[in-house]
Each structure stands twice: as structure tokens, then as C-alpha cells.
Amino acid sequence: MFVSGDAMLEHRETTQRESQPYVQVTRRTCFTEHRKRMSCGLFLTSFVAMSWVGGTHLIRAMYVDYSQALLANAQKLNITAMKNLDSKNAVLFPLYNAPFFTTWICTTLNFFFFPIYLTSKFCAPASEKTSMKKEITDSIQPYQDRGLSVGRFLCRCGTFTVLWVGTNYMFIYSLSLLDATDVIALYTTNVAFIYLLSWVLLQEQFVGIRIVAVITCNTGIALFAYMDGVSRALTLGGVVLAAAAAAGTAVYKVLFKKLVGDVNLGQLSFFFSLIGLCNALIMWPIILALYFTDAEVIHWSNIPWLPLLGAAIFLFLANLLGNFGVIWTYEVFLTLGFLFAVPASATVDVYLYDVEFKGMKLAGVVLSMIGFCLVLLPENWPDYLTALLRWRRNKYPQESSSHPEPRTSYTSRLRTQSGRVK
């Protein structure tokens, strides 16, 4: 019997496929590009959440109430009159309350964005490697093409540096007044402010559900403000600072997109490194001014360097993965990492600090998370909902279509249910 060449080729491919080990077939079918990005996204979501939780809780642990510290020192020295205590000479353990100095340390680490980007390019496969000169040129050239001179470019870098430092200063300072979970939950409302400013300044599409998210986030902020009663001015001040930090982040991101535009990872890394450099060169006189005016408590020999550098590294990793993670996964996973940081931080607060989440505080956390999720809904979310309902209808059809209802009227035994004679 004559067998054609196509049939022989098909038979050979079938035989080879059947002869392949089961592990190789499973690996090829399971580890597709989409599933790889999904698996990597779950890992990065957890890592981003842990980075935010680690950074905020380390900063929160560095704060020491100055009045309580002086009282403890007085008891150790057996001093009965606190008014005769010299606060600078009676320190028996480290005292640290310097949010601006902490902000300066954390922002300076942004300088390593571009070196890390260059290192990743040099570690790439040989077919994708480029020279350092070409990478630097490609990172600077788009800014020159937009007509930005050196002076205007440095001026914009200085403006964004002030915005970055001011926003992070309010975030870090609020950690001395509120619990870490409260600050993170309030900071998640920045996505609502980003959409609102993008709708006004960037003329993005109006989506009704996102306006609902803005209202929900603002309601959560209001509940946080009164969670300890009207008389607690410190709580109200901490909520205002954390909410202002969220709004400042929205202003920074929207202005960056409007003034700088869409950039690739190399250009973004170069801009972040310039922000870290400008912060290191420009902001240090403010540290000295706050120190000599006793606005910030810094004992240089007793600075808690280990938690300080740990917090700076954690926050730097969170920002680094939030920008570079799109190489390995979808952006939504990186955004969800910040949302999952809220329950993770709440777990730490409950087990380490015995924080109770109830009443307005719990409602504020829940509303902030709900508003965050509503902002993430796509613009055509009703289409997805309709498709889900149709899929459910097709998978689970109505019982009336498959099982006809029994007839309630009398039917003769000589006739069928349809009325025909047997």
C-alpha cells in the first residue's frame, strides 16, 4: 500500500511526541509566556508588599517619644525634679527623631537606579549587550529632542527633587504620629488622586466607577481623621500629613507624565539617579539647620544606623521593583503589592504592638482598600462583567430548558404529554 509523504511525516511527529517524556511535555504546555509572567507577578507582588511593610515598620520603630525618654533617664539617674534635667547630658540610650534626615538618606539611594540599570544591561545575553556610552546617550538624547536645554532640564530635576523630598518627608513624619498600617492605608489613596489629576490635566477618559473610588477614598480619610475623637490633634495632624503625602505623590507622577512624557526604563532610571544626586547635593544644609535649631533630635554617636539603612534599602527595593518589574510581569501585579502591604502591616501591628482595629479605624482601612481596588478596574469593566454573566449562563443553563415543568392539569392515559394519541 502506498503511503504519502505528508502521512509519513505526520506519523513520525506523532511517534516523536508520544515518545517524549511526560515531564518535558508538561513543562512545555504549562510554562508558557503568559503563565511565566503570572507566576513571576505573584512573587513580585509578595516582595513589593514585604518591602513596604519592612521599610515603614523599621522607620516606625526608630521613633522614640522624647518626653518618655527623658522620664526614663530621670528615673535611672534617681532625679526627682525633671526641670533641672539637662536633656543632652542625661541621655542613657539612643534618642532619634529626625524625619528629614531619614528622608535624605532614603532619597539619596535613588542615585543607584541608573547604575543598576547599566549593570542589568551588561549582564544581558551577548546579542543584547550595548556599550556604556550608547546607553548613556540613549538615556539623555530623548530629553534633548524635546527641546530641553541643560538649564531647563536641571531646573525640572530640582523641582521634582523638592516634590519627592517633600512627599516622602510627610510620609515619614506621619509615622511618628500614627500606626504604620494607618499610614500605608492612607497612602494607598494616591491612586484616586492620580486618576483625578489625570482626568483634569491629562484629559484621560472619564470612568464613573473611578469617581466612586475617589469618593470612597476621601470617606476613608475622613474616618481616619476622627478615629480617636475630635480632641486628638496629633491624630488629625498625622492623617493630614499622610493624605498630603498621597496627594503629593499624585502631583509628582502626573506632572512627570505631562512635563517629561513617556520614557523607557533607561531614561526613567537616569532621571531617578539625578533626583538622588540633587538631593544629596542640595538638601544637606536643611539637615544642619534643623539640627542646630533643635527641630530634629539627632545624637550623631547614637544614630540607629542598622534600622535606618534597612528601612532605606527596603523602600528603595519597593520603588525599584515598582518600576523595573514590568520587564518580568504585568504592571497590575506591582500595583497590587502595595494593596497587600495593608493587611500584612496590620498583622505586624496586632502581634507586635497590640493595635486594635475597630470602629472608624477599621472602616477607614476597609474603605481605602475598596477605593484602591475600584481605581484598578479597567475602563471597559462592564464588558467583562457581561462576558462573565454570559459564561455562567452558558455553563449553568436554567432548569426550565433542560427539565420541563410537570403539567398540573389532568392528562388522559391514552394521550402523551404533548396531546397526541398513543
N, C-alpha and C positions, 0 to 999 in steps of 0.2 A: 504493500500500500504506500502511495506517495504522500509524504508529509511536507507542507510548505515551510519556507524559511521562517516566516513570522510565527507559525505554530511552534517550531522548534525553539525559537528564541523565547517565546512566552513560557514554554515548558521548562527551559533552562533557568529563567528568572524565578519561576515558582519553586523549582527544586532548590535553588540557592537560598531563597527566602525561608523555605522550610528547614533548611539545614543550618541556618544561623542560630546561634544560642538565644535562648529566651531572654536573657539579661540584655543583650545588645538591642533586640527588637523593642523591649520595654523602654530602654534608655532613649532610643531614637524617637519613640512616639510620645513619651512623657515630657522630655526636656526640650520642648520647642522654645522658640524665642520669646513668645508671649508668656509661657509659663516660667521661664527663667526670670523675666523681668518681674513677674508677680511674686515669685519666691524671694528674689532679692529685695523687692519692695517691702515685704513683711519684715525682713531682717532690718532694713534701714529704718522702718517705722519704729521698731523697738529701740534701735540705737539712738535715734534722734530724741525719743521720749526720755531715755535714760540720761542723755547728755543734758537736757534741760532740767531734769529733776536733780541731777548731781550738781550742776552749777548753781542753781537757785538755793538749794539746801546748804551748800558749803558757804555761800555768802550769808545766808540767814544765821548760820552757826557762828560766824565771825563777829557778829554784833554783840556787844556787851553793854548792858544798861549802866551808864556811868555812875548814877546815884547809888545803885545797888553795889557796884564795885567799890565805891568809896566806903560804903557802910561795912562791907566785908573786911576791908582793910582796917577800918577803925576798930572792929571787934578783935581782929588778930593782934593789933597793937595795944589793946586794952585802953583805948582812948574813949572817954565818955562824952566829951564835947566835940561834936562834928565841926563847929565853927572855927576851931583852932587847928583844923587838919589842913596841912599843905598837900593838895591833891597830887602834885607832881613828885613829891618825895615819899609819899605813902603808898605808892603802887607796889603791890606784892605779887601780882600776876598780870599777864598781858591785858592791856586795855586797847581796844581798837574800834573806832567809829569814824571811818573815813570813806564815805561812799564815792567821792570824786576821785580819790586816789585809786580805789578799786576799779572805777570806770576807766581811768587812764591805763591801768595795767591790762585790763581786758581788751580795750580798743587797740592798744599797741600790738597785740598779737595778730591783728589783721594784716600786718606787714608781710606775714608768711603766706598769704594767699597766692601771690604770683610765683614765689619760689617753689611752692608745692605743685602748682600747675606746670611749671617748667620741668620739674622732676618727673611728673607723670608722663610728659611728652617724651622725655629721654628714655623712660622705661617701656615705651610702647614698642611694638614689633618693628623690625628693621624697615619694612615697607612704609611705615607711617612716621618714621623719625624725621625731624627737621632740625635745622641749626638754631642756636640760641638767638642769633642776630635776626633770623627770619621771624621767629616767634615774637620777639620784642617789636619788630617793625609792624607785624600784622596786628599787634595789640594797640599800637599808637596810631597807625595810619587812619582808621575809621574816624577818630576824633578830629584829625586834621582835615579829612574830607568834608566834615560838617562845617568847616569854616571857623573852628575854634582856634584862636591863637594861644600862645603859651600863657599869656597873662589871663585871658578869659578862662582857660582850662584850669589853671591853678586857683583862680577865684571860685570856680564852681566846686573844685575839690575842697577848698576851705569852707564853703557853705555847707556842703554835705557832711564835712567833718563836724561842724558845730551841731548840725541836726542829729548826727549819730551819737555824739557825746552827750548832748542834752537828753536825748531819748533814753539812752542806757543809764544816765545818772538818775533820772526819775524812777526807772525800773529798780535799780539797785537801792536807792534811798527808801523806796516804799517797802522793801524787805525788812527794814528796821522797825516798821510800824505795823505791818500785817504779817499773817502767816504766809508761808511760801505758796501754799495751794491757792489762797485768795489772790495773790499777785499773778500767778500763772493764769488763773481763770479770767481775771480782768484783762490780762494782756492778750488773751485769745480773741477778744473783741476787736482787735486791729483789722481782722478780715472784713468786718462790717464797715469800718471806716474806710478801708481801701476801696471797697465797692462804691461807697457813697461818693468819694472824691473822684474815682474813675468815671462815674456816671456824669459828674458835673464838669470835670476838667478835660477828660479824655473822650467824652461823648460815647461812652460804651452803651450797649443796648440795655434798655430798661427791662428789668425782670421783677415782677411783682413779689415773688417769693423771697427775693433778697431784700426788698424793702421791709418785709415782715421780719427778716433776720436782723436788720438794723434796729427795729423797734424792740425785738426780743433782747438783744444785747444791751440796749440802753435801759431796759427794765431791770436786767440783771445788775447793771452798775448801780442803779438807784437802790436796789435791795441791799447790796453790799454796803452802801453808804450809811444805812440805818440799821445794820445788823446788830450793833452794840448799843443802840439807843441814840437819842438825839444829842445827849450831853457829851458823848465821847468825841472830842475834837480831833484826837490823834487818829482814830479810825477813819473819820471823814477825810482828814488830810492824806492818809495813806491811799485811800480809794481814789482821791483826785489825782494823786501822783501816778498811780498805776494806770488809770484811764488816760491820763495825759501822755504817758509813755506809749500806750497803744495808738492814740491819735498821732503822736509824733512819728511812729513807725509808718503809719499810713501816709503821712505827708512826705516822708523820705522816699518811699517806694514810688508813689505817684509822680512826684517831681523828678525822680530819676528817669522814669519812663518818658516823661514829657520833655525834659531838657536834654537828656542823653540819648534816649531811644533804645531800640532793641540792640543788644550786644551779645556776642558769643562768650563762651567761658573764659577765653584768654583776655578779652577786653574787660570783662567783669572782674576777673582776678587782679588785673593791673590797677583798676580803679580802687578796689578794696585795699590793695597794698599802699596806694597813695594816701588813702584815708588813715591807715595806721601810721604812716610816716609823718603826715601832717599833725596827727595827734601827739606823737612823741616829740616833735619839734616845737609845737606852738602852745600846747596846753600845760606844760610843766610850770610856768610861772604862777598859774592859778593854784596849783598844789601848794606852793610855798606861801602864797598869800593866805590861803585858808588855814595853813598850819600856824603861821605867826599870829594870826588873829584869833586863834583858838576856836575857829569854826569847825574844825575837824580834829579829832583826838588821835594822834599818831605818836607812839613811842617807838622810835626807829629801832631800838635794840630788841624790842619785843613784838615786832610785826609778825603775825601768824602767816609766814610765807607759804607753808605747805597747803593749808586750805585755800589761801588766796590764789596761788598758782594753779591749784587743782580746779578751782571754780573758773578761772580764766581759760584753762585748757578745755574744760567741758563746754563752755559757751562758744568757744572758737570751733570746736568739733561740730556743734549743733549748726552753726552758720555755714561751716564748710560743707557738711553733708546736705544741708538745705539748698545749696547752690550747685554742688558737683554731683549730687545724687541722681540728677536727670540723665546722666550717662548710663546708669545701670537699671533704672526703673522709671516708673511714671511719677509725675510731679504730685499727684494726689496722695501717694503714699508718704511723701516727705511732709506734706501739709498735715496729714493725719497724725504724724508723730507728735506734733505739738498738742493735738487734742488728747492723745492718750497720756500725755505728761500730767494732765489734771488728776485723773484717778490714781495714777502712780504716786504723785506727790501727796495726795490725800491719805494714801496708805502709810506713807512715811510719817506724816504729821500725826496720825492716830496712834501709831505704835511707838514713836519716839517722844512725842510731845504731848500726848493725851488730848489732842484737839478734838472738840466735838463739833460735828456738822449737823446743825438743826436749825429750824426756823428760817429766817431770812438769809442766813449764810448758806444753807443748803440750797434754798431756792435760787439764790444768785449764781451758785456754781452750775446748777442744772440749766438755768436759762442761758447762761453764757455758752455752754456746750451745745445746746439746741440751736442757738443763733449761729454758732460756728458751722454746724452741720448743714443748716439751711443755705448758707452762703456757698457751700461747696456743690450744691445741686446744679446740674447743667442747665443751660438756657432752655433746652427742649425737654425738660424733665416730664411734662405731661405726655409726650410721645412714649417715653419709656414706661410710664405708668399704664398707658393704654395697651402697649405691647404685652406687659405683664398680665393684665386682666384678660387679654385675648388668649394668651398662652394657658392661663389657668382654666379658661372656659373650654378650650380645646382638649386639655388633658383631663378635666373632670366635667364631662357633659352633664346636663341636667337629667335627673332620673326620669322625667316625663318622656324624654326622647328615646331612652333605652328600655324603660319598663312602663308600658301603658297602664294608665289608671284603671282599676277594675270598674266594671259597669255596675251602677247601683240599681238600675231598673231590671225588671224580670225579663229573662231571655228564655225562649222555648228550647226544649231539649232537641227539637227537630231542626233547629237552625243554629248556625255558627254565630260567633260574636259580631261578625260584620253584617249579619242579617240574611245570609244566603242559606238556602235549603240544603240539608245534608244529603 
